[in-house]
Amino acid sequence: MRWLITKRCLGWSAALAAAWLPLAAMALEPASQPAQKAPATAPHPLQSALSVNLDYCDEWLSGNDFKSLRQTAEGLLLLTDVLSARQGDDAWDARNRELKAAVSDLIKAAQAEDVQACKAAMTQGRQAAAAVAALPFPAKPPELLPRPSASLRSMMALLDGTHADAKRALLFDEPDNARRSAQVLAELGPLLAVYQSNARWKQWSDDFTAISQQTAADTQADARQLRTKLNEIYNRCQACHDRR
C-alpha cells in the first residue's frame, strides 16, 4: 500500500512539474522590451539654418536693433532662395512660399521699425520654418538658381555669420555642428556665383564652394584640422575681398 501511495505521489509530482516548468520558464524570461523607435532623421543643415538665424532675429528685436534685424532677415531670404530652388514636391514648394512671404513681411516690419509687426512676422516665420524643416530634404539639386532676393552685402553678412557659427561650434567641442555650418556655406556658394556674370567671380565662388564642401564632408577631421579648414575658407573670402 505504501508503494502504491508513493507511486501515486510521484505521478502527481511529475504532472505538476510538467505543468509548472513552462510557467516558470515564462516567468524567468526577460520582459519584452518596447519596440525602439528609429531615430528621427536630422534636418538638412540648410533647414536647421533657418531656426539659427531666426534666433538671431529674436536677439536683434529684443535690443531694438532694427538694422541688424533687417540684414539677418535678408539672409533668411537668401536661404529660402536656395531651399525653394531644390526640386521638391508640391508640399515643399508651398511651405517655402509661405516661409518667403513671412520673411518678406519681417523685412518690411524691420524697415518700418514696427515692433508689433516684427513680432507677428517672427511668429509666422517660426511656424513656416518649422514646416519646411519637417519635410524631407529634396535630393535633386536646383536646375537653375534664381536671382538672389537680397543684396550682396546681405549675402556677405550671412556667410560671415555662418562661418562664425562653425568656429563657435568648435569652441564648444561640437565638430559635427561645425561641419553642418560648412555645408550651409557650400550650399550658398552657387547662389553667390549668380551675383556677377564674369568668369573671375565664378571661379572665386566655385573655389569657395569646393573648400566648404570638402570641410563639410571630412568626417575624420578633428577639431584642430577643422579649424585649419575653416581658416582656409576665411582666407578664400578675404582674398576675394582684397582682389575686388
C-alpha angles and dihedrals in degrees: 000000000000088000092052091051091049092048092049091048090050090051093052090046091053092048092049092047091050090052096042101046097068089048091049091049090052091049092052094049112101114257111264111259119234113257111272115236115232110251113262115254111252115242117256112269090251090057091047091049089067094066092041092057093042087057089055089050089055090053093050092047093050088055094043089240096150095168093059090040091056093047093049090047089052087054088054088053089056090051089054089052090059095040096048091049091064113103099249135148129272093277091053092050093046096049092048091051089053091049093049091050092051092048091048089053089050091053091051092047092049090050089052091044088230106159097192093047089049091052092049092049090047091054091051090045092052092051094047093046091051090051091052092046091052093059124086110264109248111248095209113088120225116284090206130008118223126238104277114266094217138043126278087248090061090047091053090050090051092049092047092048093048091048089051089051089055093051091045090053090058091052088059093045094251104135093163091058089048089055091048090054089049088053090055089053090051092051091050093050096082091049089051088057091059094066093078132025101210121110095237092057091049091052092052091048092048091050090050091050093048097051091045091051092048090052092049093048097048100096092167096059116110125218094274093050092046090051089053091050092049089052088053090054090051091049090053090053093046092049090053091051091049093050093050 
